[in-house]
Amino acid sequence: MIEESGYIGEIDDILGFHIRLAHGTVYRHFMRTFKKLDLTQKQVSVLWLVGDHPGIAQTELAKRLQLDRATVMAIVNRLAVRKFLVRGKSPTDRRKQTLKLQPAGAAMLSQAKAAIRSNERWLKGRFNAKELKTLFALLRRIHG
């Protein structure tokens, strides 16, 4: 039984538990925000990085997103089918596949960025400026 104070027992002292709960809450809000766009977080990340780095190699994309190449290839395949991006050959290394946004991908990225800004306002609204700065620093310490 949960006490009125909100303390749920020993698990309440487990940092990973709270990180998982926070991630789940943020993920559910994100998915509601993006449901109408029919995009996943990873697909948005790929579109964003390709938009910021036209001609980026798939291998570099995988490295920056900290995903394996097979996962990135599957995401790119789905986005290519939707005509959001196009593959090309690297002018310096023919073994590498480069990526560029198509007009439909640029339009979708624009919509996705607007949705992300909305999602970020919701999330950041839970903290003041000093808390946000601290939170970013602490999270970077975990994943950086």
Contact map, one row per residue, 1 for C-alpha under 8 A:
111000010000000000000000000000000000000000000000000000000000000000000000000000000000000000000000000000000000000000000000000000000000000000000000
111101111000000000000000000000000000000000000000000000000000000000000000000000000000000000000000000000000000000000000000000000000000000000000000
111111110000000000000000000000000000000000000000000000000000000000000000000000000000000000000000000000000000000000000000000000000000000000000000
011111100000000000000000000000000000000000000000000000000000000000000000000000000000000000000000000000000000000000000000000000000000000000000000
001111100000000000000000000000000000000000000000000000000000000000000000000000000000000000000000000000000000000000000000000000000000000000000000
011111110000000000000000000000000000000000000000000000000000000000000000000000000000000000000000000000000000000000000000000000000000000000000000
011111111001000000000000000000000000000000000000000000000000000000000000000000000000000000000000000000000000000000000000000000000000000000000000
111001111111000000000000000000000000000000000000000000000000000000000000000000000000000000000000000000000000000000000000000000000000000000000000
010000111111100000000000000000000000000000000000000000000000000000000000000000000000000000000000000000000000000000000000000000000000000000000000
000000011111110000000000000000000000000000000000000000000000000000000000000000000000000000000000000000000000000000000000000000000000000000000000
000000011111110010000000000000000000000000000000000000000000000000000000000000000000000000000000000000000000000000000000000000000000000000000000
000000111111111011000000000000000000000000000000000000000000000000000000000000000000000000000000000000000000000000000000000000000000000000000000
000000001111111000000000000000000000000000000000000000000000000000000000000000000000000000000000000000000000000000000000000000000000000000000000
000000000111111111000000000000000000000000000000000000000000000000000000000000000000000000000000000000000000000000000000000000000000000000000000
000000000001111111100000000000000000000000000000000000000000000000000000000000000000000000000000000000000000000000000000000000000000000000000000
000000000000011111110000000000000000000000000000000000000000000000000000000000000000000000000000000000000000000000000000000000000000000000000000
000000000011011111111000000000000000000000000000000000000000000000000000000000000000000000000000000000000000000000000000000000000000000000000000
000000000001011111111100000000000000000000000000000000000000000000000000000000000000000000000000000000000000000000000000000000000000000000000000
000000000000001111111110000000000000000000000000000000000000000000000000000000000000000000000000000000000000000000000000000000000000000000000000
000000000000000111111111000000000000000000000000000000000000000000000000000000000000000000000000000000000000000000000000000000000000000000000000
000000000000000011111111100000000000000000000000000000000000000000000000000000000000000000000000000000000000000000000000000000000000000000000000
000000000000000001111111110000000000000000000000000000000000000000000000000000000000000000000000000000000000000000000000000000000000000000000000
000000000000000000111111111000000000000000000000000000000000000000000000000000000000000000000000000000000000000000000000000000000000000000000000
000000000000000000011111111100000000000000000000000000000000000000000000000000000000000000000000000000000000000000000000000000000000000000000000
000000000000000000001111111110000000000000000000000000000000000000000000000000000000000000000000000000000000000000000000000000000000000000000000
000000000000000000000111111111000000000000000000000000000000000000000000000000000000000000000000000000000000000000000000001000000000000000000000
000000000000000000000011111111100000000000000000000000000000000000000000000000000000000000000000000000000000000000000000000000000000000000000000
000000000000000000000001111111110000000000000000000000000000000000000000000000000000000000000000000000000000000000000000000000000000000000000000
000000000000000000000000111111111000000000000000000000000000000000000000000000000000000000000000000000000000000000000010000000000000000000000000
000000000000000000000000011111111100000010000000000000000000000000000000000000000000000000000000000000000000000000010010000000000000000000000000
000000000000000000000000001111111110000100000000000000000000000000000000000000000000000000000000000000000000000000000000000000000000000000000000
000000000000000000000000000111111110000000000000000000000000000000000000000000000000000000000000000000000000000000000000000000000000000000000000
000000000000000000000000000011111111000000000000000000000000000000000000000000000000000000000000000000000000000000100010000000000000000000000000
000000000000000000000000000001111111111100000000000000000000000000000000000000000000000000000000000000000000000100100000000000000000000000000000
000000000000000000000000000000111111111000000000000000000000000000000000000000000000000000000000000000000000000000000000000000000000000000000000
000000000000000000000000000000001111110000000000000000000000000000000000000000000000000000000000000000000000000000000000000000000000000000000000
000000000000000000000000000000000111111000000000000000000000000000000000000000000000000000000000000000000001001100000000000000000000000000000000
000000000000000000000000000000000111111100000000000000000000000000000000000000000000000000000000000000000000000000000000000000000000000000000000
000000000000000000000000000000000110111110110000000000000000000000000000000000000000000000000000000000000000000000000000000000000000000000000000
000000000000000000000000000000100100011111110000000000000000000000000000000000000000000000000000000000000000000000000000000000000000000000000000
000000000000000000000000000001000000001111111000000000000000000000000000000000000000000000000000000000000000000000000000000000000000000000000000
000000000000000000000000000000000000000111111100000000000000000000000000001000000000000000000000000000000000000000000000000000000000000000000000
000000000000000000000000000000000000001111111110000000000000000000000000001100100000000000000000000000000000000000000000000000000000000000000000
000000000000000000000000000000000000001111111111000000000000000000000000000000000000000000000000000000000000100100000000000000000000000000000000
000000000000000000000000000000000000000011111111100000000000000010000000000000000000000000000000000000000000000000000000000000000000000000000000
000000000000000000000000000000000000000001111111110000000000100000000000001100000000000000000000000000000000000000000000000000000000000000000000
000000000000000000000000000000000000000000111111111000000000000000000000000000000001100000000000000010001000100000000000000000000000000000000000
000000000000000000000000000000000000000000011111111100000000000000000000000000000000000000000000000000000000100000000000000000000000000000000000
000000000000000000000000000000000000000000001111111110000000100000000000000000000000000000000000000000000000000000000000000000000000000000000000
000000000000000000000000000000000000000000000111111111110000000000000000000000000000000000000000001110000000000000000000000000000000000000000000
000000000000000000000000000000000000000000000011111111000000000000000000000000000000000000000000000110000100100000000000000000000000000000000000
000000000000000000000000000000000000000000000001111111000000000000000000000000000000000000000000000000000000000000000000000000000000000000000000
000000000000000000000000000000000000000000000000111111110000000000000000000000000000000000000000000000000000000000000000000000000000000000000000
000000000000000000000000000000000000000000000000011111110000000000000000000000000000000000000000001110000000000000000000000000000000000000000000
000000000000000000000000000000000000000000000000010011111000000000000000000000000000000101000000011100000000000000000000000000000000000000000000
000000000000000000000000000000000000000000000000010011111101100000000000000000000000000000000000011100000000000000000000000000000000000000000000
000000000000000000000000000000000000000000000000000000111111100000000000000000000000000001000001111000000000000000000000000000000000000000000000
000000000000000000000000000000000000000000000000000000011111110000001001100000000000000000000001111000000000000000000000000000000000000000000000
000000000000000000000000000000000000000000000000000000001111111000001000000000000000000000000001000000000000000000000000000000000000000000000000
000000000000000000000000000000000000000000000000000000011111111100000000000000000000000000000000000000000000000000000000000000000000000000000000
000000000000000000000000000000000000000000000100100000011111111110000001000000000000000000000000000000000000000000000000000000000000000000000000
000000000000000000000000000000000000000000000000000000000111111111111001000000000000000000000000000000000000000000000000000000000000000000000000
000000000000000000000000000000000000000000000000000000000011111111110000000000000000000000000000000000000000000000000000000000000000000000000000
000000000000000000000000000000000000000000000000000000000001111111100000000000000000000000000000000000000000000000000000000000000000000000000000
000000000000000000000000000000000000000000001000000000000000111111100000000000000000000000000000000000000000000000000000000000000000000000000000
000000000000000000000000000000000000000000000000000000000000011111110000000000000000000000000000000000000000000000000000000000000000000000000000
000000000000000000000000000000000000000000000000000000000000011111111011000000000000000000000000000000000000000000000000000000000000000000000000
000000000000000000000000000000000000000000000000000000000000011001111111000000000000000000000000000000000000000000000000000000000000000000000000
000000000000000000000000000000000000000000000000000000000110010000111111100000000000000000000000000000000000000000000000000000000000000000000000
000000000000000000000000000000000000000000000000000000000000000000011111110000000000000000000000000000000000000000000000000000000000000000000000
000000000000000000000000000000000000000000000000000000000000000000111111111000000000000000000000000000000000000000000000000000000000000000000000
000000000000000000000000000000000000000000000000000000000100110000111111111100000000000000000000000000000000000000000000000000000000000000000000
000000000000000000000000000000000000000000000000000000000100000000001111111110000000000000000000000000000000000000000000000000000000000000000000
000000000000000000000000000000000000000000000000000000000000000000000111111111000000000000000000000000000000000000000000000000000000000000000000
000000000000000000000000000000000000000001100100000000000000000000000011111111100000000000000000000000000000000000000000000000000000000000000000
000000000000000000000000000000000000000000100100000000000000000000000001111111110000100000000000000000000000000000000000000000000000000000000000
000000000000000000000000000000000000000000000000000000000000000000000000111111111000000000000000000000000000000000000000000000000000000000000000
000000000000000000000000000000000000000000000000000000000000000000000000011111111100000000000000000000000000000000000000000000000000000000000000
000000000000000000000000000000000000000000100000000000000000000000000000001111111111100000000000000000000000000000000000000000000000000000000000
000000000000000000000000000000000000000000000000000000000000000000000000000111111111111000000000000000000000000000000000000000000000000000000000
000000000000000000000000000000000000000000000000000000000000000000000000000011111111000000000000000000000000000000000000000000000000000000000000
000000000000000000000000000000000000000000000000000000000000000000000000000001111111000000000000000000000000000000000000000000000000000000000000
000000000000000000000000000000000000000000000000000000000000000000000000000000111111110000000000000001011000000000000000000000000000000000000000
000000000000000000000000000000000000000000000010000000000000000000000000000000111111110000000000000011111101000000000000000000000000000000000000
000000000000000000000000000000000000000000000010000000000000000000000000000100110011111000000000001111001000000000000000000000000000000000000000
000000000000000000000000000000000000000000000000000000000000000000000000000000010011111100000000001111000000000000000000000000000000000000000000
000000000000000000000000000000000000000000000000000000000000000000000000000000010000111110000000111100000000000000000000000000000000000000000000
000000000000000000000000000000000000000000000000000000100000000000000000000000000000011111000000111100000000000000000000000000000000000000000000
000000000000000000000000000000000000000000000000000000000000000000000000000000000000001111101111110000000000000000000000000000000000000000000000
000000000000000000000000000000000000000000000000000000101000000000000000000000000000000111111111110000000000000000000000000000000000000000000000
000000000000000000000000000000000000000000000000000000000000000000000000000000000000000011111100000000000000000000000000000000000000000000000000
000000000000000000000000000000000000000000000000000000000000000000000000000000000000000001111100000000000000000000000000000000000000000000000000
000000000000000000000000000000000000000000000000000000000000000000000000000000000000000011111111000000000000000000000000000000000000000000000000
000000000000000000000000000000000000000000000000000000000000000000000000000000000000000011111111100000000000000000000000000000000000000000000000
000000000000000000000000000000000000000000000000000000000000000000000000000000000000000011001111100000000000000000000000000000000000000000000000
000000000000000000000000000000000000000000000000000000001110000000000000000000000000000011001111110000000000000000000000000000000000000000000000
000000000000000000000000000000000000000000000000000000001100000000000000000000000000001111000111111000000000000000000000000000000000000000000000
000000000000000000000000000000000000000000000000000000111100000000000000000000000000001111000001111100000000000000000000000000000000000000000000
000000000000000000000000000000000000000000000000010001111100000000000000000000000000111100000000111110000000000000000000000000000000000000000000
000000000000000000000000000000000000000000000000011001110000000000000000000000000000111100000000011111000000000000000000000000000000000000000000
000000000000000000000000000000000000000000000010011001000000000000000000000000000001110000000000001111111100000000000000000000000000000000000000
000000000000000000000000000000000000000000000000000000000000000000000000000000000011110000000000000111111100000000000000000000000000000000000000
000000000000000000000000000000000000000000000000000000000000000000000000000000000001000000000000000011111110000000000000000000000000000000000000
000000000000000000000000000000000000000000000000000000000000000000000000000000000011000000000000000011111111000000000000000000000000000000000000
000000000000000000000000000000000000000000000010000000000000000000000000000000000011100000000000000011111111100000000000000000000000000000000000
000000000000000000000000000000000000000000000000001000000000000000000000000000000001000000000000000011111111110000000000000000000000000000000000
000000000000000000000000000000000000000000000000000000000000000000000000000000000000000000000000000000111111111000000000000000000000000000000000
000000000000000000000000000000000000100000000000000000000000000000000000000000000001000000000000000000011111111100000000000000000000000000000000
000000000000000000000000000000000000000000010011001000000000000000000000000000000000000000000000000000001111111110000000000000000000000000000000
000000000000000000000000000000000000000000000000000000000000000000000000000000000000000000000000000000000111111111000000000000000000000000000000
000000000000000000000000000000000000100000000000000000000000000000000000000000000000000000000000000000000011111111100000000000000000000000000000
000000000000000000000000000000000100100000010000000000000000000000000000000000000000000000000000000000000001111111110000000000000000000000000000
000000000000000000000000000000000000000000000000000000000000000000000000000000000000000000000000000000000000111111111000000000000000000000000000
000000000000000000000000000000000000000000000000000000000000000000000000000000000000000000000000000000000000011111111100000000000000000000000000
000000000000000000000000000000001100000000000000000000000000000000000000000000000000000000000000000000000000001111111110000000000000000000000000
000000000000000000000000000001000000000000000000000000000000000000000000000000000000000000000000000000000000000111111111000000000000000000000000
000000000000000000000000000000000000000000000000000000000000000000000000000000000000000000000000000000000000000011111111100000000000000000000000
000000000000000000000000000000000000000000000000000000000000000000000000000000000000000000000000000000000000000001111111110000000000000000000000
000000000000000000000000000011001000000000000000000000000000000000000000000000000000000000000000000000000000000000111111111000000000000000000000
000000000000000000000000000000000000000000000000000000000000000000000000000000000000000000000000000000000000000000011111111110000000000000000000
000000000000000000000000000000000000000000000000000000000000000000000000000000000000000000000000000000000000000000001111111110000000000000000000
000000000000000000000000000000000000000000000000000000000000000000000000000000000000000000000000000000000000000000000111111111000000000000000000
000000000000000000000000010000000000000000000000000000000000000000000000000000000000000000000000000000000000000000000011111111000000000000000000
000000000000000000000000000000000000000000000000000000000000000000000000000000000000000000000000000000000000000000000001111111110001000000000000
000000000000000000000000000000000000000000000000000000000000000000000000000000000000000000000000000000000000000000000001111111110000000000000000
000000000000000000000000000000000000000000000000000000000000000000000000000000000000000000000000000000000000000000000000011111110000000000000000
000000000000000000000000000000000000000000000000000000000000000000000000000000000000000000000000000000000000000000000000000111111111000000000000
000000000000000000000000000000000000000000000000000000000000000000000000000000000000000000000000000000000000000000000000000111111111000000000000
000000000000000000000000000000000000000000000000000000000000000000000000000000000000000000000000000000000000000000000000000000111111100000000000
000000000000000000000000000000000000000000000000000000000000000000000000000000000000000000000000000000000000000000000000000000111111110000000000
000000000000000000000000000000000000000000000000000000000000000000000000000000000000000000000000000000000000000000000000000000111111111000000000
000000000000000000000000000000000000000000000000000000000000000000000000000000000000000000000000000000000000000000000000000100111111111100000000
000000000000000000000000000000000000000000000000000000000000000000000000000000000000000000000000000000000000000000000000000000001111111110000000
000000000000000000000000000000000000000000000000000000000000000000000000000000000000000000000000000000000000000000000000000000000111111111000000
000000000000000000000000000000000000000000000000000000000000000000000000000000000000000000000000000000000000000000000000000000000011111111100000
000000000000000000000000000000000000000000000000000000000000000000000000000000000000000000000000000000000000000000000000000000000001111111110000
000000000000000000000000000000000000000000000000000000000000000000000000000000000000000000000000000000000000000000000000000000000000111111111000
000000000000000000000000000000000000000000000000000000000000000000000000000000000000000000000000000000000000000000000000000000000000011111111100
000000000000000000000000000000000000000000000000000000000000000000000000000000000000000000000000000000000000000000000000000000000000001111111111
000000000000000000000000000000000000000000000000000000000000000000000000000000000000000000000000000000000000000000000000000000000000000111111111
000000000000000000000000000000000000000000000000000000000000000000000000000000000000000000000000000000000000000000000000000000000000000011111111
000000000000000000000000000000000000000000000000000000000000000000000000000000000000000000000000000000000000000000000000000000000000000001111111
000000000000000000000000000000000000000000000000000000000000000000000000000000000000000000000000000000000000000000000000000000000000000000111111
000000000000000000000000000000000000000000000000000000000000000000000000000000000000000000000000000000000000000000000000000000000000000000111111
